[in-house]
Amino acid sequence: MEKEAAQDCLDAIRGHELGKMAQVIGEVREKGQHDMPLVLLRTRIGGLRIVPVLAGEPLPRIC
């Protein structure tokens, strides 16, 4: 179900002029360290890296 929802969201984003090149770049897993969700980023060579939890004041990620 989640992958279908992700594809629906991606299709909606790609429907806008500024989102035509949108891609799925990772995944969220239910349990990680300390029972918190684990966010994984897919690398250029196909591996997965953990996106660390922000320390201090949470600010939007700008990439």
PDB file with SEQRES, HELIX, SHEET and CRYST1 records, atoms N, CA, C and O in Angstrom:
SEQRES   1 A   63  MET GLU LYS GLU ALA ALA GLN ASP CYS LEU ASP ALA ILE          
SEQRES   2 A   63  ARG GLY HIS GLU LEU GLY LYS MET ALA GLN VAL ILE GLY          
SEQRES   3 A   63  GLU VAL ARG GLU LYS GLY GLN HIS ASP MET PRO LEU VAL          
SEQRES   4 A   63  LEU LEU ARG THR ARG ILE GLY GLY LEU ARG ILE VAL PRO          
SEQRES   5 A   63  VAL LEU ALA GLY GLU PRO LEU PRO ARG ILE CYS                  
HELIX    1 AA1 GLU A    2  ARG A   14  1                                  13    
HELIX    2 AA2 GLU A   17  GLY A   19  5                                   3    
HELIX    3 AA3 GLN A   33  ASP A   35  5                                   3    
SHEET    1 AA1 3 GLY A  26  ARG A  29  0                                        
SHEET    2 AA1 3 LEU A  38  ARG A  42 -1                                        
SHEET    3 AA1 3 LEU A  48  ILE A  50 -1                                        
CRYST1    1.000    1.000    1.000  90.00  90.00  90.00 P 1           1          
ATOM      1  N   MET A   1       0.816  -1.196   0.000  1.00  0.00           N  
ATOM      2  CA  MET A   1       0.000   0.000   0.000  1.00  0.00           C  
ATOM      3  C   MET A   1       0.861   1.261   0.000  1.00  0.00           C  
ATOM      4  O   MET A   1       0.560   2.209  -0.725  1.00  0.00           O  
ATOM      5  N   GLU A   2       1.941   1.288   0.811  1.00  0.00           N  
ATOM      6  CA  GLU A   2       2.765   2.482   0.913  1.00  0.00           C  
ATOM      7  C   GLU A   2       3.440   2.821  -0.407  1.00  0.00           C  
ATOM      8  O   GLU A   2       3.544   3.993  -0.770  1.00  0.00           O  
ATOM      9  N   LYS A   3       3.903   1.790  -1.135  1.00  0.00           N  
ATOM     10  CA  LYS A   3       4.568   2.053  -2.413  1.00  0.00           C  
ATOM     11  C   LYS A   3       3.583   2.613  -3.435  1.00  0.00           C  
ATOM     12  O   LYS A   3       3.950   3.449  -4.261  1.00  0.00           O  
ATOM     13  N   GLU A   4       2.337   2.154  -3.379  1.00  0.00           N  
ATOM     14  CA  GLU A   4       1.314   2.702  -4.272  1.00  0.00           C  
ATOM     15  C   GLU A   4       1.057   4.169  -3.927  1.00  0.00           C  
ATOM     16  O   GLU A   4       0.911   5.002  -4.822  1.00  0.00           O  
ATOM     17  N   ALA A   5       1.001   4.486  -2.635  1.00  0.00           N  
ATOM     18  CA  ALA A   5       0.782   5.867  -2.204  1.00  0.00           C  
ATOM     19  C   ALA A   5       1.959   6.739  -2.623  1.00  0.00           C  
ATOM     20  O   ALA A   5       1.767   7.880  -3.044  1.00  0.00           O  
ATOM     21  N   ALA A   6       3.174   6.212  -2.509  1.00  0.00           N  
ATOM     22  CA  ALA A   6       4.364   6.963  -2.925  1.00  0.00           C  
ATOM     23  C   ALA A   6       4.304   7.248  -4.420  1.00  0.00           C  
ATOM     24  O   ALA A   6       4.638   8.350  -4.855  1.00  0.00           O  
ATOM     25  N   GLN A   7       3.886   6.274  -5.200  1.00  0.00           N  
ATOM     26  CA  GLN A   7       3.795   6.471  -6.649  1.00  0.00           C  
ATOM     27  C   GLN A   7       2.710   7.492  -6.989  1.00  0.00           C  
ATOM     28  O   GLN A   7       2.894   8.311  -7.890  1.00  0.00           O  
ATOM     29  N   ASP A   8       1.586   7.451  -6.278  1.00  0.00           N  
ATOM     30  CA  ASP A   8       0.529   8.450  -6.495  1.00  0.00           C  
ATOM     31  C   ASP A   8       1.039   9.860  -6.206  1.00  0.00           C  
ATOM     32  O   ASP A   8       0.774  10.791  -6.966  1.00  0.00           O  
ATOM     33  N   CYS A   9       1.776  10.011  -5.099  1.00  0.00           N  
ATOM     34  CA  CYS A   9       2.343  11.323  -4.749  1.00  0.00           C  
ATOM     35  C   CYS A   9       3.354  11.772  -5.799  1.00  0.00           C  
ATOM     36  O   CYS A   9       3.362  12.935  -6.203  1.00  0.00           O  
ATOM     37  N   LEU A  10       4.200  10.853  -6.236  1.00  0.00           N  
ATOM     38  CA  LEU A  10       5.205  11.179  -7.243  1.00  0.00           C  
ATOM     39  C   LEU A  10       4.539  11.605  -8.549  1.00  0.00           C  
ATOM     40  O   LEU A  10       4.991  12.552  -9.192  1.00  0.00           O  
ATOM     41  N   ASP A  11       3.481  10.924  -8.942  1.00  0.00           N  
ATOM     42  CA  ASP A  11       2.750  11.289 -10.159  1.00  0.00           C  
ATOM     43  C   ASP A  11       2.159  12.698 -10.032  1.00  0.00           C  
ATOM     44  O   ASP A  11       2.178  13.476 -10.986  1.00  0.00           O  
ATOM     45  N   ALA A  12       1.631  13.016  -8.834  1.00  0.00           N  
ATOM     46  CA  ALA A  12       1.061  14.352  -8.619  1.00  0.00           C  
ATOM     47  C   ALA A  12       2.144  15.424  -8.705  1.00  0.00           C  
ATOM     48  O   ALA A  12       1.934  16.472  -9.316  1.00  0.00           O  
ATOM     49  N   ILE A  13       3.290  15.168  -8.103  1.00  0.00           N  
ATOM     50  CA  ILE A  13       4.397  16.138  -8.146  1.00  0.00           C  
ATOM     51  C   ILE A  13       4.890  16.311  -9.575  1.00  0.00           C  
ATOM     52  O   ILE A  13       5.150  17.434 -10.008  1.00  0.00           O  
ATOM     53  N   ARG A  14       5.022  15.220 -10.307  1.00  0.00           N  
ATOM     54  CA  ARG A  14       5.487  15.291 -11.697  1.00  0.00           C  
ATOM     55  C   ARG A  14       4.492  16.003 -12.603  1.00  0.00           C  
ATOM     56  O   ARG A  14       4.853  16.450 -13.691  1.00  0.00           O  
ATOM     57  N   GLY A  15       3.249  16.111 -12.165  1.00  0.00           N  
ATOM     58  CA  GLY A  15       2.238  16.811 -12.937  1.00  0.00           C  
ATOM     59  C   GLY A  15       2.413  18.322 -12.930  1.00  0.00           C  
ATOM     60  O   GLY A  15       1.787  19.023 -13.725  1.00  0.00           O  
ATOM     61  N   HIS A  16       3.254  18.826 -12.043  1.00  0.00           N  
ATOM     62  CA  HIS A  16       3.538  20.260 -11.976  1.00  0.00           C  
ATOM     63  C   HIS A  16       4.818  20.538 -12.755  1.00  0.00           C  
ATOM     64  O   HIS A  16       5.728  19.709 -12.779  1.00  0.00           O  
ATOM     65  N   GLU A  17       4.885  21.689 -13.383  1.00  0.00           N  
ATOM     66  CA  GLU A  17       6.035  22.062 -14.203  1.00  0.00           C  
ATOM     67  C   GLU A  17       7.367  21.948 -13.455  1.00  0.00           C  
ATOM     68  O   GLU A  17       8.365  21.517 -14.032  1.00  0.00           O  
ATOM     69  N   LEU A  18       7.387  22.330 -12.183  1.00  0.00           N  
ATOM     70  CA  LEU A  18       8.634  22.311 -11.413  1.00  0.00           C  
ATOM     71  C   LEU A  18       8.985  20.929 -10.862  1.00  0.00           C  
ATOM     72  O   LEU A  18      10.072  20.742 -10.316  1.00  0.00           O  
ATOM     73  N   GLY A  19       8.081  19.965 -10.998  1.00  0.00           N  
ATOM     74  CA  GLY A  19       8.338  18.642 -10.440  1.00  0.00           C  
ATOM     75  C   GLY A  19       8.546  17.555 -11.471  1.00  0.00           C  
ATOM     76  O   GLY A  19       8.514  16.373 -11.130  1.00  0.00           O  
ATOM     77  N   LYS A  20       8.758  17.919 -12.712  1.00  0.00           N  
ATOM     78  CA  LYS A  20       8.850  16.926 -13.785  1.00  0.00           C  
ATOM     79  C   LYS A  20       9.980  15.922 -13.587  1.00  0.00           C  
ATOM     80  O   LYS A  20       9.899  14.805 -14.097  1.00  0.00           O  
ATOM     81  N   MET A  21      11.032  16.294 -12.856  1.00  0.00           N  
ATOM     82  CA  MET A  21      12.166  15.391 -12.663  1.00  0.00           C  
ATOM     83  C   MET A  21      12.189  14.780 -11.263  1.00  0.00           C  
ATOM     84  O   MET A  21      13.221  14.263 -10.836  1.00  0.00           O  
ATOM     85  N   ALA A  22      11.070  14.831 -10.544  1.00  0.00           N  
ATOM     86  CA  ALA A  22      10.999  14.297  -9.185  1.00  0.00           C  
ATOM     87  C   ALA A  22      11.294  12.802  -9.173  1.00  0.00           C  
ATOM     88  O   ALA A  22      10.907  12.078 -10.089  1.00  0.00           O  
ATOM     89  N   GLN A  23      11.979  12.348  -8.133  1.00  0.00           N  
ATOM     90  CA  GLN A  23      12.359  10.943  -7.989  1.00  0.00           C  
ATOM     91  C   GLN A  23      12.193  10.508  -6.538  1.00  0.00           C  
ATOM     92  O   GLN A  23      12.260  11.334  -5.628  1.00  0.00           O  
ATOM     93  N   VAL A  24      11.978   9.229  -6.325  1.00  0.00           N  
ATOM     94  CA  VAL A  24      12.032   8.653  -4.988  1.00  0.00           C  
ATOM     95  C   VAL A  24      13.516   8.430  -4.695  1.00  0.00           C  
ATOM     96  O   VAL A  24      14.214   7.776  -5.470  1.00  0.00           O  
ATOM     97  N   ILE A  25      13.996   8.977  -3.573  1.00  0.00           N  
ATOM     98  CA  ILE A  25      15.426   8.890  -3.279  1.00  0.00           C  
ATOM     99  C   ILE A  25      15.726   8.068  -2.034  1.00  0.00           C  
ATOM    100  O   ILE A  25      16.877   8.002  -1.604  1.00  0.00           O  
ATOM    101  N   GLY A  26      14.727   7.451  -1.458  1.00  0.00           N  
ATOM    102  CA  GLY A  26      14.975   6.656  -0.266  1.00  0.00           C  
ATOM    103  C   GLY A  26      13.702   6.024   0.242  1.00  0.00           C  
ATOM    104  O   GLY A  26      12.724   5.880  -0.491  1.00  0.00           O  
ATOM    105  N   GLU A  27      13.725   5.650   1.508  1.00  0.00           N  
ATOM    106  CA  GLU A  27      12.566   4.997   2.110  1.00  0.00           C  
ATOM    107  C   GLU A  27      12.567   5.232   3.611  1.00  0.00           C  
ATOM    108  O   GLU A  27      13.588   5.596   4.193  1.00  0.00           O  
ATOM    109  N   VAL A  28      11.420   5.021   4.228  1.00  0.00           N  
ATOM    110  CA  VAL A  28      11.286   5.116   5.679  1.00  0.00           C  
ATOM    111  C   VAL A  28      10.892   3.744   6.180  1.00  0.00           C  
ATOM    112  O   VAL A  28       9.956   3.128   5.669  1.00  0.00           O  
ATOM    113  N   ARG A  29      11.612   3.268   7.183  1.00  0.00           N  
ATOM    114  CA  ARG A  29      11.278   1.983   7.797  1.00  0.00           C  
ATOM    115  C   ARG A  29      10.701   2.249   9.174  1.00  0.00           C  
ATOM    116  O   ARG A  29      11.082   3.204   9.849  1.00  0.00           O  
ATOM    117  N   GLU A  30       9.777   1.391   9.581  1.00  0.00           N  
ATOM    118  CA  GLU A  30       9.031   1.628  10.822  1.00  0.00           C  
ATOM    119  C   GLU A  30       9.896   1.740  12.055  1.00  0.00           C  
ATOM    120  O   GLU A  30       9.704   2.661  12.848  1.00  0.00           O  
ATOM    121  N   LYS A  31      10.845   0.835  12.250  1.00  0.00           N  
ATOM    122  CA  LYS A  31      11.632   0.840  13.477  1.00  0.00           C  
ATOM    123  C   LYS A  31      13.110   0.917  13.157  1.00  0.00           C  
ATOM    124  O   LYS A  31      13.634   0.176  12.325  1.00  0.00           O  
ATOM    125  N   GLY A  32      13.751   1.822  13.833  1.00  0.00           N  
ATOM    126  CA  GLY A  32      15.191   1.953  13.739  1.00  0.00           C  
ATOM    127  C   GLY A  32      15.752   1.967  15.144  1.00  0.00           C  
ATOM    128  O   GLY A  32      15.224   1.314  16.044  1.00  0.00           O  
ATOM    129  N   GLN A  33      16.821   2.715  15.324  1.00  0.00           N  
ATOM    130  CA  GLN A  33      17.443   2.828  16.627  1.00  0.00           C  
ATOM    131  C   GLN A  33      16.467   3.468  17.605  1.00  0.00           C  
ATOM    132  O   GLN A  33      15.801   4.447  17.268  1.00  0.00           O  
ATOM    133  N   HIS A  34      16.379   2.924  18.806  1.00  0.00           N  
ATOM    134  CA  HIS A  34      15.513   3.443  19.873  1.00  0.00           C  
ATOM    135  C   HIS A  34      14.043   3.462  19.457  1.00  0.00           C  
ATOM    136  O   HIS A  34      13.287   4.336  19.883  1.00  0.00           O  
ATOM    137  N   ASP A  35      13.641   2.509  18.634  1.00  0.00           N  
ATOM    138  CA  ASP A  35      12.247   2.370  18.179  1.00  0.00           C  
ATOM    139  C   ASP A  35      11.715   3.598  17.453  1.00  0.00           C  
ATOM    140  O   ASP A  35      10.506   3.826  17.428  1.00  0.00           O  
ATOM    141  N   MET A  36      12.598   4.386  16.866  1.00  0.00           N  
ATOM    142  CA  MET A  36      12.193   5.547  16.069  1.00  0.00           C  
ATOM    143  C   MET A  36      12.206   5.136  14.595  1.00  0.00           C  
ATOM    144  O   MET A  36      12.963   4.245  14.213  1.00  0.00           O  
ATOM    145  N   PRO A  37      11.383   5.771  13.770  1.00  0.00           N  
ATOM    146  CA  PRO A  37      11.435   5.464  12.336  1.00  0.00           C  
ATOM    147  C   PRO A  37      12.836   5.700  11.791  1.00  0.00           C  
ATOM    148  O   PRO A  37      13.543   6.601  12.240  1.00  0.00           O  
ATOM    149  N   LEU A  38      13.226   4.889  10.828  1.00  0.00           N  
ATOM    150  CA  LEU A  38      14.546   4.974  10.222  1.00  0.00           C  
ATOM    151  C   LEU A  38      14.387   5.489   8.796  1.00  0.00           C  
ATOM    152  O   LEU A  38      13.657   4.896   8.002  1.00  0.00           O  
ATOM    153  N   VAL A  39      15.063   6.586   8.463  1.00  0.00           N  
ATOM    154  CA  VAL A  39      14.990   7.175   7.132  1.00  0.00           C  
ATOM    155  C   VAL A  39      16.259   6.790   6.390  1.00  0.00           C  
ATOM    156  O   VAL A  39      17.365   7.051   6.864  1.00  0.00           O  
ATOM    157  N   LEU A  40      16.101   6.171   5.227  1.00  0.00           N  
ATOM    158  CA  LEU A  40      17.233   5.706   4.433  1.00  0.00           C  
ATOM    159  C   LEU A  40      17.279   6.446   3.107  1.00  0.00           C  
ATOM    160  O   LEU A  40      16.248   6.666   2.470  1.00  0.00           O  
ATOM    161  N   LEU A  41      18.485   6.826   2.696  1.00  0.00           N  
ATOM    162  CA  LEU A  41      18.717   7.531   1.447  1.00  0.00           C  
ATOM    163  C   LEU A  41      19.461   6.607   0.506  1.00  0.00           C  
ATOM    164  O   LEU A  41      20.473   6.022   0.891  1.00  0.00           O  
ATOM    165  N   ARG A  42      18.983   6.462  -0.718  1.00  0.00           N  
ATOM    166  CA  ARG A  42      19.659   5.609  -1.699  1.00  0.00           C  
ATOM    167  C   ARG A  42      20.822   6.385  -2.308  1.00  0.00           C  
ATOM    168  O   ARG A  42      20.647   7.515  -2.764  1.00  0.00           O  
ATOM    169  N   THR A  43      22.018   5.774  -2.314  1.00  0.00           N  
ATOM    170  CA  THR A  43      23.205   6.426  -2.848  1.00  0.00           C  
ATOM    171  C   THR A  43      23.273   6.265  -4.360  1.00  0.00           C  
ATOM    172  O   THR A  43      22.488   5.525  -4.954  1.00  0.00           O  
ATOM    173  N   ARG A  44      24.219   6.963  -4.974  1.00  0.00           N  
ATOM    174  CA  ARG A  44      24.382   6.884  -6.424  1.00  0.00           C  
ATOM    175  C   ARG A  44      24.702   5.478  -6.913  1.00  0.00           C  
ATOM    176  O   ARG A  44      24.354   5.116  -8.037  1.00  0.00           O  
ATOM    177  N   ILE A  45      25.364   4.682  -6.071  1.00  0.00           N  
ATOM    178  CA  ILE A  45      25.733   3.336  -6.501  1.00  0.00           C  
ATOM    179  C   ILE A  45      24.733   2.280  -6.045  1.00  0.00           C  
ATOM    180  O   ILE A  45      24.958   1.083  -6.225  1.00  0.00           O  
ATOM    181  N   GLY A  46      23.619   2.732  -5.451  1.00  0.00           N  
ATOM    182  CA  GLY A  46      22.541   1.813  -5.111  1.00  0.00           C  
ATOM    183  C   GLY A  46      22.500   1.355  -3.666  1.00  0.00           C  
ATOM    184  O   GLY A  46      21.606   0.598  -3.288  1.00  0.00           O  
ATOM    185  N   GLY A  47      23.447   1.798  -2.849  1.00  0.00           N  
ATOM    186  CA  GLY A  47      23.425   1.440  -1.437  1.00  0.00           C  
ATOM    187  C   GLY A  47      22.442   2.308  -0.674  1.00  0.00           C  
ATOM    188  O   GLY A  47      21.843   3.225  -1.236  1.00  0.00           O  
ATOM    189  N   LEU A  48      22.280   2.015   0.610  1.00  0.00           N  
ATOM    190  CA  LEU A  48      21.405   2.807   1.465  1.00  0.00           C  
ATOM    191  C   LEU A  48      22.222   3.415   2.599  1.00  0.00           C  
ATOM    192  O   LEU A  48      23.063   2.740   3.193  1.00  0.00           O  
ATOM    193  N   ARG A  49      21.974   4.691   2.899  1.00  0.00           N  
ATOM    194  CA  ARG A  49      22.609   5.379   4.017  1.00  0.00           C  
ATOM    195  C   ARG A  49      21.523   5.884   4.955  1.00  0.00           C  
ATOM    196  O   ARG A  49      20.448   6.292   4.515  1.00  0.00           O  
ATOM    197  N   ILE A  50      21.809   5.853   6.229  1.00  0.00           N  
ATOM    198  CA  ILE A  50      20.868   6.356   7.223  1.00  0.00           C  
ATOM    199  C   ILE A  50      20.946   7.880   7.238  1.00  0.00           C  
ATOM    200  O   ILE A  50      22.036   8.450   7.289  1.00  0.00           O  
ATOM    201  N   VAL A  51      19.787   8.536   7.194  1.00  0.00           N  
ATOM    202  CA  VAL A  51      19.720   9.984   7.332  1.00  0.00           C  
ATOM    203  C   VAL A  51      19.606  10.249   8.832  1.00  0.00           C  
ATOM    204  O   VAL A  51      18.607   9.881   9.449  1.00  0.00           O  
ATOM    205  N   PRO A  52      20.620  10.883   9.423  1.00  0.00           N  
ATOM    206  CA  PRO A  52      20.605  11.058  10.878  1.00  0.00           C  
ATOM    207  C   PRO A  52      19.504  12.012  11.348  1.00  0.00           C  
ATOM    208  O   PRO A  52      19.083  12.914  10.623  1.00  0.00           O  
ATOM    209  N   VAL A  53      19.060  11.786  12.566  1.00  0.00           N  
ATOM    210  CA  VAL A  53      18.069  12.656  13.194  1.00  0.00           C  
ATOM    211  C   VAL A  53      18.726  14.015  13.426  1.00  0.00           C  
ATOM    212  O   VAL A  53      19.879  14.088  13.851  1.00  0.00           O  
ATOM    213  N   LEU A  54      17.992  15.083  13.146  1.00  0.00           N  
ATOM    214  CA  LEU A  54      18.534  16.414  13.355  1.00  0.00           C  
ATOM    215  C   LEU A  54      18.748  16.680  14.844  1.00  0.00           C  
ATOM    216  O   LEU A  54      17.927  16.302  15.680  1.00  0.00           O  
ATOM    217  N   ALA A  55      19.861  17.333  15.157  1.00  0.00           N  
ATOM    218  CA  ALA A  55      20.137  17.723  16.539  1.00  0.00           C  
ATOM    219  C   ALA A  55      19.780  19.198  16.704  1.00  0.00           C  
ATOM    220  O   ALA A  55      19.990  19.989  15.784  1.00  0.00           O  
ATOM    221  N   GLY A  56      19.261  19.565  17.826  1.00  0.00           N  
ATOM    222  CA  GLY A  56      18.928  20.952  18.075  1.00  0.00           C  
ATOM    223  C   GLY A  56      17.624  21.347  17.423  1.00  0.00           C  
ATOM    224  O   GLY A  56      16.704  20.537  17.313  1.00  0.00           O  
ATOM    225  N   GLU A  57      17.544  22.600  16.988  1.00  0.00           N  
ATOM    226  CA  GLU A  57      16.338  23.151  16.386  1.00  0.00           C  
ATOM    227  C   GLU A  57      16.073  22.505  15.028  1.00  0.00           C  
ATOM    228  O   GLU A  57      16.911  22.612  14.133  1.00  0.00           O  
ATOM    229  N   PRO A  58      14.930  21.836  14.849  1.00  0.00           N  
ATOM    230  CA  PRO A  58      14.652  21.200  13.553  1.00  0.00           C  
ATOM    231  C   PRO A  58      14.357  22.240  12.476  1.00  0.00           C  
ATOM    232  O   PRO A  58      13.423  23.031  12.601  1.00  0.00           O  
ATOM    233  N   LEU A  59      15.148  22.228  11.439  1.00  0.00           N  
ATOM    234  CA  LEU A  59      14.975  23.121  10.300  1.00  0.00           C  
ATOM    235  C   LEU A  59      14.679  22.284   9.062  1.00  0.00           C  
ATOM    236  O   LEU A  59      15.063  21.116   9.010  1.00  0.00           O  
ATOM    237  N   PRO A  60      14.015  22.846   8.078  1.00  0.00           N  
ATOM    238  CA  PRO A  60      13.761  22.076   6.855  1.00  0.00           C  
ATOM    239  C   PRO A  60      15.067  21.667   6.194  1.00  0.00           C  
ATOM    240  O   PRO A  60      16.045  22.415   6.216  1.00  0.00           O  
ATOM    241  N   ARG A  61      15.077  20.486   5.609  1.00  0.00           N  
ATOM    242  CA  ARG A  61      16.251  20.020   4.871  1.00  0.00           C  
ATOM    243  C   ARG A  61      16.204  20.645   3.486  1.00  0.00           C  
ATOM    244  O   ARG A  61      15.209  20.516   2.773  1.00  0.00           O  
ATOM    245  N   ILE A  62      17.250  21.304   3.118  1.00  0.00           N  
ATOM    246  CA  ILE A  62      17.341  21.931   1.804  1.00  0.00           C  
ATOM    247  C   ILE A  62      18.461  21.240   1.047  1.00  0.00           C  
ATOM    248  O   ILE A  62      19.624  21.307   1.444  1.00  0.00           O  
ATOM    249  N   CYS A  63      18.104  20.577  -0.045  1.00  0.00           N  
ATOM    250  CA  CYS A  63      19.125  19.878  -0.800  1.00  0.00           C  
ATOM    251  C   CYS A  63      19.163  20.321  -2.234  1.00  0.00           C  
ATOM    252  O   CYS A  63      19.977  19.822  -3.012  1.00  0.00           O  
TER     253      CYS A  63                                                      
END                                                                             
